[in-house]
Amino acid sequence: MGAVVEVLTDDEVAHLRVALLAAFGVDRGADAFGEAMVWAVEHPDRLSGLERPLGYLFRVGQSKTRVRRRREVGFPPASITESWFEPGLPAALARLTSAQRLAVVLIHGYGMTYREVGELRGWGISTVQRHTERGMDKLRRELGVSER
C-alpha cells in the first residue's frame, strides 16, 4: 500500500479493518475497508494532512458503501376511477422486474420500438423482446386476461 504505509502503521490499518467489519458486518465491512484503502492510496497527500486519518477513512468507507434507500415505483393509485386502464394494472406493473416493467411500459405504453429501447438500455433486440414477452405474460396471468 506504498503511500498509505507512510501515513498509517500496519496496526492502524488492521484496526480500521476490524472497526469497519464490526460496524457493518462481513460483506459491507469488507467493501468499506476496500473503498477506504482505495481512497487512501489515491489521496496520500490529503490523508497525511488529516488530524484523524483513521476516523476519516472510516467515514469514507461508510459513505461509499452506504445502502441507498430504494425508491418505490410510482404508479397512479388503484383507486382512480377513470376507465382508460385496468384498475389492477399499477399493482401488477409494480410486481414485474424492473427490466420487464421498463420494456413493457416503453413498448406498449409509449410505442417505442425494440431497437429504441435496446439502444436506450444497451440491450440487444432479442433481450428487449424477451423482457417484453415475459412481462406481458406475467401481466396477463395476474390480470386474468388472455392474449387476443
N, CA, C and O atoms as a GROMACS GRO file, in nm:
protein
  592
    1MET      N    1   0.082  -0.119   0.000
    1MET     CA    2   0.000   0.000   0.000
    1MET      C    3   0.086   0.125   0.000
    1MET      O    4   0.036   0.234   0.027
    2GLY      N    5   0.209   0.112  -0.028
    2GLY     CA    6   0.302   0.221  -0.050
    2GLY      C    7   0.281   0.346   0.032
    2GLY      O    8   0.326   0.353   0.146
    3ALA      N    9   0.212   0.445  -0.027
    3ALA     CA   10   0.195   0.576   0.037
    3ALA      C   11   0.113   0.568   0.164
    3ALA      O   12   0.130   0.651   0.253
    4VAL      N   13   0.025   0.471   0.174
    4VAL     CA   14  -0.057   0.457   0.294
    4VAL      C   15   0.031   0.419   0.412
    4VAL      O   16   0.007   0.463   0.525
    5VAL      N   17   0.133   0.338   0.387
    5VAL     CA   18   0.222   0.294   0.493
    5VAL      C   19   0.294   0.413   0.555
    5VAL      O   20   0.324   0.411   0.674
    6GLU      N   21   0.320   0.515   0.477
    6GLU     CA   22   0.387   0.634   0.529
    6GLU      C   23   0.299   0.710   0.628
    6GLU      O   24   0.350   0.777   0.717
    7VAL      N   25   0.168   0.700   0.612
    7VAL     CA   26   0.076   0.773   0.697
    7VAL      C   27   0.021   0.686   0.808
    7VAL      O   28   0.004   0.732   0.921
    8LEU      N   29  -0.008   0.560   0.778
    8LEU     CA   30  -0.069   0.468   0.874
    8LEU      C   31   0.024   0.352   0.903
    8LEU      O   32   0.094   0.304   0.814
    9THR      N   33   0.025   0.306   1.027
    9THR     CA   34   0.100   0.186   1.062
    9THR      C   35   0.018   0.063   1.024
    9THR      O   36  -0.102   0.074   0.997
   10ASP      N   37   0.082  -0.051   1.021
   10ASP     CA   38   0.010  -0.176   0.992
   10ASP      C   39  -0.099  -0.199   1.097
   10ASP      O   40  -0.208  -0.247   1.065
   11ASP      N   41  -0.069  -0.166   1.222
   11ASP     CA   42  -0.170  -0.182   1.328
   11ASP      C   43  -0.290  -0.092   1.305
   11ASP      O   44  -0.404  -0.135   1.327
   12GLU      N   45  -0.268   0.031   1.260
   12GLU     CA   46  -0.380   0.122   1.233
   12GLU      C   47  -0.466   0.070   1.118
   12GLU      O   48  -0.588   0.078   1.124
   13VAL      N   49  -0.402   0.017   1.015
   13VAL     CA   50  -0.476  -0.041   0.903
   13VAL      C   51  -0.559  -0.159   0.951
   13VAL      O   52  -0.675  -0.174   0.913
   14ALA      N   53  -0.499  -0.244   1.035
   14ALA     CA   54  -0.572  -0.358   1.090
   14ALA      C   55  -0.688  -0.312   1.177
   14ALA      O   56  -0.796  -0.371   1.173
   15HIS      N   57  -0.667  -0.208   1.256
   15HIS     CA   58  -0.774  -0.155   1.340
   15HIS      C   59  -0.889  -0.099   1.256
   15HIS      O   60  -1.006  -0.119   1.288
   16LEU      N   61  -0.855  -0.032   1.150
   16LEU     CA   62  -0.958   0.021   1.061
   16LEU      C   63  -1.040  -0.093   1.002
   16LEU      O   64  -1.163  -0.086   0.997
   17ARG      N   65  -0.972  -0.197   0.958
   17ARG     CA   66  -1.041  -0.312   0.900
   17ARG      C   67  -1.136  -0.376   1.001
   17ARG      O   68  -1.252  -0.404   0.970
   18VAL      N   69  -1.087  -0.400   1.121
   18VAL     CA   70  -1.169  -0.461   1.225
   18VAL      C   71  -1.288  -0.371   1.260
   18VAL      O   72  -1.400  -0.420   1.278
   19ALA      N   73  -1.264  -0.241   1.270
   19ALA     CA   74  -1.372  -0.148   1.304
   19ALA      C   75  -1.482  -0.148   1.199
   19ALA      O   76  -1.600  -0.147   1.233
   20LEU      N   77  -1.444  -0.148   1.072
   20LEU     CA   78  -1.544  -0.149   0.966
   20LEU      C   79  -1.619  -0.281   0.959
   20LEU      O   80  -1.740  -0.283   0.935
   21LEU      N   81  -1.549  -0.391   0.981
   21LEU     CA   82  -1.616  -0.521   0.984
   21LEU      C   83  -1.713  -0.530   1.101
   21LEU      O   84  -1.823  -0.582   1.087
   22ALA      N   85  -1.671  -0.478   1.216
   22ALA     CA   86  -1.758  -0.483   1.334
   22ALA      C   87  -1.879  -0.392   1.317
   22ALA      O   88  -1.989  -0.426   1.360
   23ALA      N   89  -1.858  -0.278   1.256
   23ALA     CA   90  -1.967  -0.180   1.243
   23ALA      C   91  -2.069  -0.221   1.138
   23ALA      O   92  -2.188  -0.198   1.156
   24PHE      N   93  -2.023  -0.282   1.028
   24PHE     CA   94  -2.112  -0.304   0.914
   24PHE      C   95  -2.130  -0.450   0.872
   24PHE      O   96  -2.200  -0.477   0.774
   25GLY      N   97  -2.070  -0.542   0.944
   25GLY     CA   98  -2.081  -0.682   0.907
   25GLY      C   99  -1.975  -0.721   0.806
   25GLY      O  100  -1.899  -0.637   0.757
   26VAL      N  101  -1.970  -0.849   0.777
   26VAL     CA  102  -1.862  -0.901   0.693
   26VAL      C  103  -1.864  -0.844   0.552
   26VAL      O  104  -1.762  -0.793   0.506
   27ASP      N  105  -1.977  -0.851   0.484
   27ASP     CA  106  -1.981  -0.808   0.342
   27ASP      C  107  -1.961  -0.658   0.326
   27ASP      O  108  -1.869  -0.615   0.257
   28ARG      N  109  -2.046  -0.581   0.389
   28ARG     CA  110  -2.034  -0.435   0.374
   28ARG      C  111  -1.905  -0.385   0.438
   28ARG      O  112  -1.842  -0.293   0.386
   29GLY      N  113  -1.865  -0.446   0.550
   29GLY     CA  114  -1.742  -0.404   0.617
   29GLY      C  115  -1.620  -0.425   0.530
   29GLY      O  116  -1.532  -0.339   0.523
   30ALA      N  117  -1.616  -0.540   0.462
   30ALA     CA  118  -1.503  -0.566   0.371
   30ALA      C  119  -1.504  -0.468   0.254
   30ALA      O  120  -1.399  -0.419   0.213
   31ASP      N  121  -1.622  -0.441   0.201
   31ASP     CA  122  -1.632  -0.342   0.093
   31ASP      C  123  -1.590  -0.204   0.141
   31ASP      O  124  -1.520  -0.132   0.070
   32ALA      N  125  -1.633  -0.168   0.261
   32ALA     CA  126  -1.600  -0.037   0.317
   32ALA      C  127  -1.448  -0.025   0.336
   32ALA      O  128  -1.390   0.079   0.307
   33PHE      N  129  -1.386  -0.132   0.386
   33PHE     CA  130  -1.241  -0.130   0.404
   33PHE      C  131  -1.171  -0.113   0.270
   33PHE      O  132  -1.077  -0.034   0.258
   34GLY      N  133  -1.216  -0.186   0.170
   34GLY     CA  134  -1.158  -0.173   0.037
   34GLY      C  135  -1.172  -0.032  -0.019
   34GLY      O  136  -1.077   0.023  -0.074
   35GLU      N  137  -1.291   0.024  -0.004
   35GLU     CA  138  -1.314   0.162  -0.053
   35GLU      C  139  -1.224   0.261   0.021
   35GLU      O  140  -1.168   0.352  -0.041
   36ALA      N  141  -1.210   0.244   0.151
   36ALA     CA  142  -1.126   0.334   0.230
   36ALA      C  143  -0.980   0.324   0.186
   36ALA      O  144  -0.911   0.426   0.174
   37MET      N  145  -0.933   0.202   0.163
   37MET     CA  146  -0.794   0.184   0.121
   37MET      C  147  -0.769   0.240  -0.019
   37MET      O  148  -0.664   0.297  -0.046
   38VAL      N  149  -0.866   0.222  -0.108
   38VAL     CA  150  -0.853   0.280  -0.242
   38VAL      C  151  -0.842   0.432  -0.232
   38VAL      O  152  -0.757   0.493  -0.296
   39TRP      N  153  -0.928   0.492  -0.151
   39TRP     CA  154  -0.924   0.638  -0.134
   39TRP      C  155  -0.788   0.679  -0.077
   39TRP      O  156  -0.730   0.777  -0.121
   40ALA      N  157  -0.739   0.603   0.022
   40ALA     CA  158  -0.611   0.637   0.085
   40ALA      C  159  -0.496   0.631  -0.014
   40ALA      O  160  -0.407   0.716  -0.012
   41VAL      N  161  -0.497   0.530  -0.100
   41VAL     CA  162  -0.390   0.516  -0.199
   41VAL      C  163  -0.399   0.626  -0.304
   41VAL      O  164  -0.297   0.675  -0.351
   42GLU      N  165  -0.522   0.665  -0.340
   42GLU     CA  166  -0.540   0.769  -0.442
   42GLU      C  167  -0.515   0.910  -0.389
   42GLU      O  168  -0.488   1.002  -0.467
   43HIS      N  169  -0.524   0.929  -0.257
   43HIS     CA  170  -0.510   1.063  -0.198
   43HIS      C  171  -0.411   1.066  -0.082
   43HIS      O  172  -0.448   1.110   0.027
   44PRO      N  173  -0.288   1.020  -0.100
   44PRO     CA  174  -0.195   1.016   0.012
   44PRO      C  175  -0.163   1.154   0.069
   44PRO      O  176  -0.143   1.168   0.190
   45ASP      N  177  -0.159   1.255  -0.017
   45ASP     CA  178  -0.128   1.390   0.030
   45ASP      C  179  -0.239   1.444   0.120
   45ASP      O  180  -0.211   1.510   0.220
   46ARG      N  181  -0.363   1.418   0.085
   46ARG     CA  182  -0.476   1.463   0.168
   46ARG      C  183  -0.479   1.386   0.299
   46ARG      O  184  -0.509   1.442   0.404
   47LEU      N  185  -0.449   1.256   0.293
   47LEU     CA  186  -0.453   1.172   0.412
   47LEU      C  187  -0.348   1.216   0.513
   47LEU      O  188  -0.374   1.219   0.633
   48SER      N  189  -0.228   1.249   0.466
   48SER     CA  190  -0.120   1.287   0.558
   48SER      C  191  -0.149   1.420   0.627
   48SER      O  192  -0.093   1.446   0.734
   49GLY      N  193  -0.234   1.503   0.570
   49GLY     CA  194  -0.266   1.631   0.632
   49GLY      C  195  -0.380   1.626   0.733
   49GLY      O  196  -0.414   1.727   0.792
   50LEU      N  197  -0.437   1.509   0.752
   50LEU     CA  198  -0.551   1.496   0.843
   50LEU      C  199  -0.506   1.473   0.986
   50LEU      O  200  -0.406   1.406   1.011
   51GLU      N  201  -0.581   1.530   1.080
   51GLU     CA  202  -0.552   1.511   1.221
   51GLU      C  203  -0.590   1.370   1.265
   51GLU      O  204  -0.519   1.309   1.346
   52ARG      N  205  -0.701   1.318   1.214
   52ARG     CA  206  -0.751   1.184   1.249
   52ARG      C  207  -0.772   1.102   1.122
   52ARG      O  208  -0.886   1.085   1.079
   53PRO      N  209  -0.666   1.053   1.061
   53PRO     CA  210  -0.681   0.982   0.934
   53PRO      C  211  -0.767   0.855   0.945
   53PRO      O  212  -0.841   0.824   0.851
   54LEU      N  213  -0.759   0.782   1.056
   54LEU     CA  214  -0.841   0.661   1.070
   54LEU      C  215  -0.989   0.694   1.074
   54LEU      O  216  -1.071   0.627   1.012
   55GLY      N  217  -1.024   0.798   1.148
   55GLY     CA  218  -1.164   0.841   1.155
   55GLY      C  219  -1.216   0.884   1.019
   55GLY      O  220  -1.330   0.854   0.982
   56TYR      N  221  -1.130   0.954   0.946
   56TYR     CA  222  -1.170   0.999   0.813
   56TYR      C  223  -1.189   0.880   0.720
   56TYR      O  224  -1.286   0.874   0.644
   57LEU      N  225  -1.096   0.784   0.725
   57LEU     CA  226  -1.108   0.667   0.640
   57LEU      C  227  -1.229   0.582   0.678
   57LEU      O  228  -1.291   0.520   0.591
   58PHE      N  229  -1.262   0.578   0.806
   58PHE     CA  230  -1.382   0.507   0.848
   58PHE      C  231  -1.504   0.570   0.780
   58PHE      O  232  -1.590   0.499   0.728
   59ARG      N  233  -1.511   0.703   0.781
   59ARG     CA  234  -1.624   0.772   0.718
   59ARG      C  235  -1.625   0.753   0.567
   59ARG      O  236  -1.732   0.742   0.507
   60VAL      N  237  -1.508   0.749   0.505
   60VAL     CA  238  -1.501   0.723   0.361
   60VAL      C  239  -1.561   0.586   0.331
   60VAL      O  240  -1.644   0.572   0.241
   61GLY      N  241  -1.520   0.485   0.406
   61GLY     CA  242  -1.574   0.351   0.386
   61GLY      C  243  -1.723   0.347   0.411
   61GLY      O  244  -1.798   0.283   0.336
   62GLN      N  245  -1.767   0.414   0.515
   62GLN     CA  246  -1.910   0.418   0.548
   62GLN      C  247  -1.990   0.484   0.436
   62GLN      O  248  -2.092   0.432   0.392
   63SER      N  249  -1.943   0.597   0.391
   63SER     CA  250  -2.015   0.673   0.289
   63SER      C  251  -2.020   0.601   0.155
   63SER      O  252  -2.124   0.597   0.089
   64LYS      N  253  -1.908   0.545   0.115
   64LYS     CA  254  -1.903   0.482  -0.018
   64LYS      C  255  -1.980   0.351  -0.025
   64LYS      O  256  -2.009   0.303  -0.135
   65THR      N  257  -2.014   0.293   0.089
   65THR     CA  258  -2.089   0.168   0.088
   65THR      C  259  -2.228   0.185   0.148
   65THR      O  260  -2.298   0.087   0.174
   66ARG      N  261  -2.267   0.308   0.168
   66ARG     CA  262  -2.400   0.335   0.227
   66ARG      C  263  -2.508   0.271   0.142
   66ARG      O  264  -2.508   0.282   0.020
   67VAL      N  265  -2.599   0.206   0.208
   67VAL     CA  266  -2.712   0.143   0.140
   67VAL      C  267  -2.812   0.253   0.109
   67VAL      O  268  -2.867   0.317   0.199
   68ARG      N  269  -2.834   0.274  -0.017
   68ARG     CA  270  -2.929   0.377  -0.060
   68ARG      C  271  -3.070   0.322  -0.052
   68ARG      O  272  -3.095   0.207  -0.088
   69ARG      N  273  -3.159   0.404  -0.007
   69ARG     CA  274  -3.298   0.362   0.004
   69ARG      C  275  -3.356   0.346  -0.136
   69ARG      O  276  -3.344   0.435  -0.220
   70ARG      N  277  -3.420   0.231  -0.158
   70ARG     CA  278  -3.484   0.207  -0.288
   70ARG      C  279  -3.610   0.289  -0.297
   70ARG      O  280  -3.691   0.292  -0.204
   71ARG      N  281  -3.626   0.354  -0.407
   71ARG     CA  282  -3.748   0.429  -0.430
   71ARG      C  283  -3.854   0.334  -0.480
   71ARG      O  284  -3.830   0.250  -0.566
   72GLU      N  285  -3.971   0.350  -0.426
   72GLU     CA  286  -4.083   0.270  -0.473
   72GLU      C  287  -4.122   0.317  -0.612
   72GLU      O  288  -4.113   0.436  -0.644
   73VAL      N  289  -4.166   0.226  -0.693
   73VAL     CA  290  -4.208   0.259  -0.828
   73VAL      C  291  -4.339   0.337  -0.816
   73VAL      O  292  -4.434   0.290  -0.753
   74GLY      N  293  -4.344   0.454  -0.876
   74GLY     CA  294  -4.464   0.536  -0.864
   74GLY      C  295  -4.561   0.515  -0.979
   74GLY      O  296  -4.530   0.545  -1.094
   75PHE      N  297  -4.676   0.463  -0.948
   75PHE     CA  298  -4.784   0.447  -1.044
   75PHE      C  299  -4.908   0.512  -0.984
   75PHE      O  300  -4.917   0.527  -0.862
   76PRO      N  301  -5.002   0.550  -1.067
   76PRO     CA  302  -5.124   0.608  -1.012
   76PRO      C  303  -5.191   0.509  -0.917
   76PRO      O  304  -5.187   0.388  -0.940
   77PRO      N  305  -5.252   0.560  -0.810
   77PRO     CA  306  -5.318   0.469  -0.717
   77PRO      C  307  -5.432   0.392  -0.785
   77PRO      O  308  -5.496   0.442  -0.878
   78ALA      N  309  -5.456   0.271  -0.737
   78ALA     CA  310  -5.559   0.186  -0.796
   78ALA      C  311  -5.699   0.243  -0.774
   78ALA      O  312  -5.794   0.198  -0.838
   79SER      N  313  -5.714   0.341  -0.687
   79SER     CA  314  -5.846   0.396  -0.658
   79SER      C  315  -5.894   0.495  -0.764
   79SER      O  316  -6.007   0.543  -0.757
   80ILE      N  317  -5.808   0.526  -0.862
   80ILE     CA  318  -5.851   0.617  -0.969
   80ILE      C  319  -5.967   0.552  -1.043
   80ILE      O  320  -5.961   0.435  -1.080
   81THR      N  321  -6.072   0.629  -1.064
   81THR     CA  322  -6.193   0.572  -1.124
   81THR      C  323  -6.200   0.589  -1.275
   81THR      O  324  -6.298   0.547  -1.337
   82GLU      N  325  -6.098   0.650  -1.334
   82GLU     CA  326  -6.101   0.665  -1.479
   82GLU      C  327  -6.099   0.527  -1.543
   82GLU      O  328  -6.034   0.435  -1.492
   83SER      N  329  -6.168   0.512  -1.651
   83SER     CA  330  -6.182   0.380  -1.713
   83SER      C  331  -6.085   0.356  -1.828
   83SER      O  332  -6.104   0.261  -1.904
   84TRP      N  333  -5.982   0.439  -1.843
   84TRP     CA  334  -5.893   0.421  -1.956
   84TRP      C  335  -5.786   0.316  -1.932
   84TRP      O  336  -5.710   0.284  -2.023
   85PHE      N  337  -5.778   0.261  -1.811
   85PHE     CA  338  -5.687   0.149  -1.788
   85PHE      C  339  -5.745   0.057  -1.682
   85PHE      O  340  -5.831   0.097  -1.603
   86GLU      N  341  -5.698  -0.065  -1.680
   86GLU     CA  342  -5.740  -0.167  -1.583
   86GLU      C  343  -5.700  -0.122  -1.443
   86GLU      O  344  -5.583  -0.090  -1.422
   87PRO      N  345  -5.791  -0.118  -1.347
   87PRO     CA  346  -5.757  -0.072  -1.211
   87PRO      C  347  -5.646  -0.153  -1.144
   87PRO      O  348  -5.573  -0.099  -1.060
   88GLY      N  349  -5.630  -0.280  -1.177
   88GLY     CA  350  -5.524  -0.361  -1.117
   88GLY      C  351  -5.389  -0.346  -1.184
   88GLY      O  352  -5.291  -0.405  -1.140
   89LEU      N  353  -5.383  -0.268  -1.292
   89LEU     CA  354  -5.258  -0.255  -1.368
   89LEU      C  355  -5.143  -0.196  -1.288
   89LEU      O  356  -5.032  -0.249  -1.295
   90PRO      N  357  -5.163  -0.088  -1.213
   90PRO     CA  358  -5.048  -0.032  -1.139
   90PRO      C  359  -4.982  -0.133  -1.046
   90PRO      O  360  -4.860  -0.143  -1.042
   91ALA      N  361  -5.063  -0.207  -0.971
   91ALA     CA  362  -5.006  -0.306  -0.879
   91ALA      C  363  -4.937  -0.418  -0.955
   91ALA      O  364  -4.831  -0.466  -0.915
   92ALA      N  365  -4.997  -0.462  -1.066
   92ALA     CA  366  -4.937  -0.569  -1.146
   92ALA      C  367  -4.806  -0.522  -1.209
   92ALA      O  368  -4.710  -0.599  -1.213
   93LEU      N  369  -4.800  -0.399  -1.256
   93LEU     CA  370  -4.676  -0.344  -1.311
   93LEU      C  371  -4.568  -0.338  -1.204
   93LEU      O  372  -4.451  -0.367  -1.231
   94ALA      N  373  -4.605  -0.300  -1.083
   94ALA     CA  374  -4.508  -0.288  -0.975
   94ALA      C  375  -4.448  -0.423  -0.939
   94ALA      O  376  -4.337  -0.428  -0.885
   95ARG      N  377  -4.517  -0.532  -0.968
   95ARG     CA  378  -4.465  -0.666  -0.936
   95ARG      C  379  -4.374  -0.723  -1.044
   95ARG      O  380  -4.313  -0.827  -1.023
   96LEU      N  381  -4.365  -0.658  -1.159
   96LEU     CA  382  -4.271  -0.703  -1.263
   96LEU      C  383  -4.129  -0.670  -1.221
   96LEU      O  384  -4.107  -0.584  -1.135
   97THR      N  385  -4.031  -0.738  -1.281
   97THR     CA  386  -3.893  -0.697  -1.259
   97THR      C  387  -3.876  -0.560  -1.323
   97THR      O  388  -3.955  -0.520  -1.409
   98SER      N  389  -3.775  -0.487  -1.281
   98SER     CA  390  -3.755  -0.353  -1.336
   98SER      C  391  -3.731  -0.358  -1.487
   98SER      O  392  -3.777  -0.269  -1.560
   99ALA      N  393  -3.659  -0.460  -1.534
   99ALA     CA  394  -3.633  -0.474  -1.679
   99ALA      C  395  -3.762  -0.502  -1.755
   99ALA      O  396  -3.786  -0.444  -1.861
  100GLN      N  397  -3.846  -0.591  -1.700
  100GLN     CA  398  -3.974  -0.622  -1.765
  100GLN      C  399  -4.064  -0.500  -1.767
  100GLN      O  400  -4.125  -0.468  -1.869
  101ARG      N  401  -4.072  -0.431  -1.654
  101ARG     CA  402  -4.158  -0.312  -1.644
  101ARG      C  403  -4.113  -0.205  -1.744
  101ARG      O  404  -4.196  -0.146  -1.814
  102LEU      N  405  -3.983  -0.181  -1.750
  102LEU     CA  406  -3.931  -0.081  -1.842
  102LEU      C  407  -3.966  -0.118  -1.986
  102LEU      O  408  -4.014  -0.033  -2.062
  103ALA      N  409  -3.941  -0.242  -2.024
  103ALA     CA  410  -3.968  -0.285  -2.161
  103ALA      C  411  -4.117  -0.275  -2.193
  103ALA      O  412  -4.153  -0.222  -2.298
  104VAL      N  413  -4.202  -0.325  -2.105
  104VAL     CA  414  -4.347  -0.323  -2.130
  104VAL      C  415  -4.399  -0.180  -2.141
  104VAL      O  416  -4.474  -0.148  -2.233
  105VAL      N  417  -4.361  -0.095  -2.047
  105VAL     CA  418  -4.413   0.042  -2.048
  105VAL      C  419  -4.363   0.120  -2.169
  105VAL      O  420  -4.440   0.192  -2.232
  106LEU      N  421  -4.236   0.105  -2.202
  106LEU     CA  422  -4.184   0.180  -2.318
  106LEU      C  423  -4.239   0.128  -2.450
  106LEU      O  424  -4.270   0.206  -2.539
  107ILE      N  425  -4.252  -0.004  -2.463
  107ILE     CA  426  -4.300  -0.062  -2.589
  107ILE      C  427  -4.451  -0.043  -2.603
  107ILE      O  428  -4.498   0.010  -2.703
  108HIS      N  429  -4.527  -0.086  -2.503
  108HIS     CA  430  -4.672  -0.085  -2.515
  108HIS      C  431  -4.736   0.045  -2.466
  108HIS      O  432  -4.844   0.082  -2.514
  109GLY      N  433  -4.672   0.112  -2.373
  109GLY     CA  434  -4.728   0.237  -2.323
  109GLY      C  435  -4.688   0.359  -2.403
  109GLY      O  436  -4.769   0.449  -2.426
  110TYR      N  437  -4.562   0.361  -2.448
  110TYR     CA  438  -4.512   0.478  -2.519
  110TYR      C  439  -4.484   0.452  -2.666
  110TYR      O  440  -4.444   0.544  -2.738
  111GLY      N  441  -4.506   0.330  -2.711
  111GLY     CA  442  -4.493   0.300  -2.854
  111GLY      C  443  -4.352   0.300  -2.907
  111GLY      O  444  -4.332   0.315  -3.028
  112MET      N  445  -4.254   0.283  -2.821
  112MET     CA  446  -4.117   0.276  -2.869
  112MET      C  447  -4.093   0.142  -2.936
  112MET      O  448  -4.165   0.045  -2.911
  113THR      N  449  -3.993   0.136  -3.022
  113THR     CA  450  -3.959   0.011  -3.089
  113THR      C  451  -3.860  -0.068  -3.003
  113THR      O  452  -3.799  -0.014  -2.912
  114TYR      N  453  -3.846  -0.197  -3.034
  114TYR     CA  454  -3.749  -0.279  -2.964
  114TYR      C  455  -3.609  -0.220  -2.980
  114TYR      O  456  -3.530  -0.217  -2.886
  115ARG      N  457  -3.580  -0.173  -3.099
  115ARG     CA  458  -3.448  -0.114  -3.126
  115ARG      C  459  -3.426   0.010  -3.040
  115ARG      O  460  -3.317   0.027  -2.984
  116GLU      N  461  -3.525   0.097  -3.028
  116GLU     CA  462  -3.511   0.218  -2.948
  116GLU      C  463  -3.488   0.186  -2.800
  116GLU      O  464  -3.404   0.248  -2.734
  117VAL      N  465  -3.564   0.089  -2.749
  117VAL     CA  466  -3.547   0.050  -2.609
  117VAL      C  467  -3.409  -0.014  -2.589
  117VAL      O  468  -3.342   0.012  -2.489
  118GLY      N  469  -3.367  -0.096  -2.685
  118GLY     CA  470  -3.237  -0.159  -2.677
  118GLY      C  471  -3.124  -0.057  -2.675
  118GLY      O  472  -3.029  -0.070  -2.598
  119GLU      N  473  -3.134   0.045  -2.760
  119GLU     CA  474  -3.032   0.149  -2.763
  119GLU      C  475  -3.032   0.229  -2.632
  119GLU      O  476  -2.926   0.269  -2.583
  120LEU      N  477  -3.150   0.253  -2.578
  120LEU     CA  478  -3.161   0.328  -2.453
  120LEU      C  479  -3.093   0.254  -2.338
  120LEU      O  480  -3.025   0.317  -2.257
  121ARG      N  481  -3.109   0.123  -2.330
  121ARG     CA  482  -3.058   0.044  -2.218
  121ARG      C  483  -2.929  -0.030  -2.248
  121ARG      O  484  -2.866  -0.084  -2.157
  122GLY      N  485  -2.888  -0.033  -2.374
  122GLY     CA  486  -2.768  -0.109  -2.408
  122GLY      C  487  -2.795  -0.258  -2.420
  122GLY      O  488  -2.706  -0.340  -2.398
  123TRP      N  489  -2.918  -0.293  -2.454
  123TRP     CA  490  -2.960  -0.432  -2.470
  123TRP      C  491  -2.972  -0.464  -2.618
  123TRP      O  492  -2.990  -0.375  -2.701
  124GLY      N  493  -2.961  -0.592  -2.651
  124GLY     CA  494  -2.989  -0.637  -2.786
  124GLY      C  495  -3.141  -0.644  -2.806
  124GLY      O  496  -3.217  -0.647  -2.710
  125ILE      N  497  -3.182  -0.646  -2.930
  125ILE     CA  498  -3.325  -0.651  -2.961
  125ILE      C  499  -3.389  -0.776  -2.901
  125ILE      O  500  -3.501  -0.769  -2.851
  126SER      N  501  -3.319  -0.890  -2.906
  126SER     CA  502  -3.377  -1.013  -2.851
  126SER      C  503  -3.395  -1.003  -2.699
  126SER      O  504  -3.489  -1.062  -2.645
  127THR      N  505  -3.308  -0.930  -2.632
  127THR     CA  506  -3.322  -0.911  -2.487
  127THR      C  507  -3.445  -0.827  -2.457
  127THR      O  508  -3.522  -0.858  -2.366
  128VAL      N  509  -3.463  -0.720  -2.533
  128VAL     CA  510  -3.581  -0.635  -2.516
  128VAL      C  511  -3.707  -0.717  -2.541
  128VAL      O  512  -3.803  -0.709  -2.464
  129GLN      N  513  -3.706  -0.796  -2.647
  129GLN     CA  514  -3.821  -0.877  -2.681
  129GLN      C  515  -3.852  -0.978  -2.569
  129GLN      O  516  -3.968  -0.997  -2.533
  130ARG      N  517  -3.748  -1.040  -2.515
  130ARG     CA  518  -3.767  -1.138  -2.408
  130ARG      C  519  -3.827  -1.073  -2.283
  130ARG      O  520  -3.920  -1.127  -2.224
  131HIS      N  521  -3.773  -0.956  -2.242
  131HIS     CA  522  -3.828  -0.885  -2.126
  131HIS      C  523  -3.973  -0.844  -2.150
  131HIS      O  524  -4.056  -0.854  -2.060
  132THR      N  525  -4.002  -0.799  -2.270
  132THR     CA  526  -4.138  -0.756  -2.303
  132THR      C  527  -4.233  -0.875  -2.298
  132THR      O  528  -4.340  -0.867  -2.238
  133GLU      N  529  -4.195  -0.985  -2.362
  133GLU     CA  530  -4.282  -1.103  -2.365
  133GLU      C  531  -4.306  -1.159  -2.225
  133GLU      O  532  -4.419  -1.192  -2.190
  134ARG      N  533  -4.201  -1.169  -2.146
  134ARG     CA  534  -4.216  -1.222  -2.010
  134ARG      C  535  -4.301  -1.129  -1.924
  134ARG      O  536  -4.384  -1.173  -1.845
  135GLY      N  537  -4.278  -1.000  -1.940
  135GLY     CA  538  -4.358  -0.904  -1.865
  135GLY      C  539  -4.504  -0.907  -1.903
  135GLY      O  540  -4.592  -0.904  -1.817
  136MET      N  541  -4.532  -0.914  -2.032
  136MET     CA  542  -4.671  -0.921  -2.077
  136MET      C  543  -4.738  -1.051  -2.033
  136MET      O  544  -4.854  -1.051  -1.995
  137ASP      N  545  -4.664  -1.162  -2.039
  137ASP     CA  546  -4.720  -1.289  -1.991
  137ASP      C  547  -4.758  -1.281  -1.844
  137ASP      O  548  -4.865  -1.326  -1.804
  138LYS      N  549  -4.670  -1.222  -1.764
  138LYS     CA  550  -4.697  -1.209  -1.621
  138LYS      C  551  -4.816  -1.117  -1.596
  138LYS      O  552  -4.900  -1.146  -1.511
  139LEU      N  553  -4.823  -1.006  -1.669
  139LEU     CA  554  -4.937  -0.914  -1.655
  139LEU      C  555  -5.068  -0.984  -1.691
  139LEU      O  556  -5.168  -0.970  -1.620
  140ARG      N  557  -5.067  -1.058  -1.800
  140ARG     CA  558  -5.189  -1.129  -1.841
  140ARG      C  559  -5.234  -1.229  -1.735
  140ARG      O  560  -5.352  -1.238  -1.703
  141ARG      N  561  -5.138  -1.303  -1.680
  141ARG     CA  562  -5.173  -1.400  -1.576
  141ARG      C  563  -5.229  -1.329  -1.453
  141ARG      O  564  -5.332  -1.371  -1.400
  142GLU      N  565  -5.165  -1.224  -1.408
  142GLU     CA  566  -5.208  -1.154  -1.288
  142GLU      C  567  -5.343  -1.085  -1.306
  142GLU      O  568  -5.422  -1.076  -1.212
  143LEU      N  569  -5.369  -1.037  -1.426
  143LEU     CA  570  -5.494  -0.964  -1.451
  143LEU      C  571  -5.603  -1.056  -1.504
  143LEU      O  572  -5.717  -1.013  -1.522
  144GLY      N  573  -5.569  -1.182  -1.529
  144GLY     CA  574  -5.669  -1.276  -1.578
  144GLY      C  575  -5.718  -1.245  -1.718
  144GLY      O  576  -5.836  -1.260  -1.749
  145VAL      N  577  -5.625  -1.201  -1.801
  145VAL     CA  578  -5.659  -1.163  -1.939
  145VAL      C  579  -5.589  -1.261  -2.032
  145VAL      O  580  -5.471  -1.293  -2.014
  146SER      N  581  -5.662  -1.307  -2.133
  146SER     CA  582  -5.598  -1.396  -2.232
  146SER      C  583  -5.552  -1.314  -2.350
  146SER      O  584  -5.607  -1.207  -2.379
  147GLU      N  585  -5.450  -1.365  -2.418
  147GLU     CA  586  -5.398  -1.296  -2.536
  147GLU      C  587  -5.498  -1.305  -2.648
  147GLU      O  588  -5.558  -1.411  -2.669
  148ARG      N  589  -5.519  -1.198  -2.719
  148ARG     CA  590  -5.617  -1.196  -2.827
  148ARG      C  591  -5.559  -1.247  -2.955
  148ARG      O  592  -5.629  -1.252  -3.056
   0.00000   0.00000   0.00000
